[in-house]
């Protein structure tokens, strides 16, 4: 594991082109299995999960061409070649759960071992995915390795999910688009990457309506065709670099295709004192006044609540916390999605930040902390590493974030982009 050395207190300024969205490209890549025709995906970020899925496709005899410099990949699956194989779902790929539905659709059979060493499936909640698969006629074996069988074209299903899961919604979509009849999903996830995934499937001939809402209607079709589709920019990366530019006292302008998804996110950043300007497809952060906007109801504590879209994203709560440690007054953060996701906040105390975790879901950050450089330990959570980085980059002097590798799973060339804008940051 690599450490990140951060020399903070230096203004970071420049223009930035964000990477493609990891959470969009992965389901899109899995959905290429739903057709024998060529699919071209552009704005594809160079991340490890993409590499592993493409390697799996090559093992299945698929044609894969990836121009990394142009960020364009072309995939074509050979039906005859794949029919002769019994696919074993790959281990050590956190996104492997998204392969369940398309492999079941294409092959009618697959197996995987959720207890295999290093298999990220073992720490994921699989029940929502199994529930979707079984609703469409799949059988799932009770023993290891798990075997999933689909003996005929799936029939349409009506489902009301226990909660709005992004990947379970995507699993539902990959079953419903080829099912016979009309399928519906209530309590569907509606995050930007889910919306763009729906648009990609529609470009392949699917008939999905209700995009952007919690109620999706899918009229199944007999076959999907190839397509060319651009993965959206990563709104998480856009927000992260805006935070970095602002707390460093710099000015960063980002040209992006996800401005339409940013208003609530930018509103919370403005609540934390970042100076934000939106002009067409460009978002600029120009400094930071460190003042938290007080609520109009004087008895209330300022707060930012994270919950499933269209709430403020839980994946951006660590970044907001990283900003808040440098503010002049208190604010509460409330993670309504993940229990225990705020346990890392103890590392902020090493920077001199005054924080109090009220319970597994709520954290109060107090203002006017005397921040100092520190060596902190990052858990294996992408966004938490970024939260610690945002805290470090505002503090003059050298800080070290240990075990910072998770950044590379979602943000290609993160350090290189920062160095081009004047940051004193390096891997070690």
DAHU-V808570 format. One record per backbone hydrogen bond with DSSP energy under -0.5 kcal/mol. CO is the residue of the C=O (numbers start at 1). NH is the residue of the N-H. Records with the same first field share a line. If there is no record, write none. Layout:
BEGIN
CO->NH / NH
END
This chain:
BEGIN
2->404 / 405
3->5 / 428
4->6 / 401
5->7 / 426
6->8 / 399
7->424
8->397
11->13
14->253
16->18 / 255
19->234
21->24 / 25
22->26
24->28
25->29
26->30
27->31
28->32
29->32
30->33
31->34
32->35
34->224
38->227
39->41 / 75
40->229
41->73
42->231
43->45
45->47
47->51
48->52
49->53
50->54
51->55
52->56
53->57
54->58
55->59
56->60
57->62
58->61
62->64
63->76
65->74
66->68
67->71 / 72
71->43 / 44
72->67
73->41
74->65
75->39
76->63
77->79
78->82
79->83
80->84
81->84
82->85
85->87
87->89 / 111
92->94
93->96
95->98
96->99
97->100
98->102
99->103
100->104
101->105
102->106
103->107 / 108 / 109
104->108
108->150
110->148
111->89
112->114 / 146
113->116
116->119
118->120
119->122
120->123
121->124
124->126
126->129 / 130
127->131
128->132
129->133
130->134
131->135
132->136
133->136 / 138
134->137
139->149
146->112
147->141
148->110
149->139
154->180
157->159 / 184
159->186
163->165
165->169 / 189
166->170
167->171
168->172
169->173
170->174
171->175
172->175 / 176
173->177
175->178
176->179
177->221
179->181
180->156
181->183 / 220
183->218
184->159
185->216
186->161
191->194 / 195
192->196
193->197
194->198
195->199
196->200
197->201
198->202
199->203
200->204
201->204 / 206
202->205
204->225
207->219
209->217
210->213
214->187 / 188
216->185
217->209
218->183 / 220
219->207
227->40
229->42 / 231
232->21
233->235
234->238
235->239
236->240
237->241
238->242
239->243
240->244
241->245
242->246
243->247
244->248
245->250
246->249
250->287
251->14
252->285
253->16
254->256 / 283
255->18
258->261
259->262
262->266
263->267
264->268
265->269
266->270
267->271
268->272
269->272 / 274
270->273
271->293
273->289
274->276
275->286
277->284
279->282
281->256
282->279
283->254
284->277
285->252
287->275
290->292 / 328
296->298
297->300
302->332
304->334
305->312
306->336
308->311
312->307
313->316
314->317 / 318
316->320
317->321
318->322
319->323
320->324
321->325
323->326
324->327
327->368 / 369
331->365
332->304
333->363
334->306 / 336
338->341
340->343
342->345
343->346
344->347
345->348 / 349
346->349
347->350
348->351 / 353
349->352
351->372
353->355
354->366
356->358 / 364
359->362
360->340 / 342
361->335
362->358 / 359
363->333
364->356 / 366
365->331
369->371
374->376 / 400
376->378 / 402
379->381
381->385
382->386
383->387
384->388
385->389
386->390
387->391
388->392
389->393
390->394
391->394
392->395
393->9
394->396
397->8 / 399
399->6
400->376 / 402
401->4 / 404
402->378
404->407
405->408
406->409
407->410 / 411
410->412
411->414
413->417
414->418
415->419
416->420
417->421
418->421 / 423
419->422
421->13
423->425
424->7
426->5
END
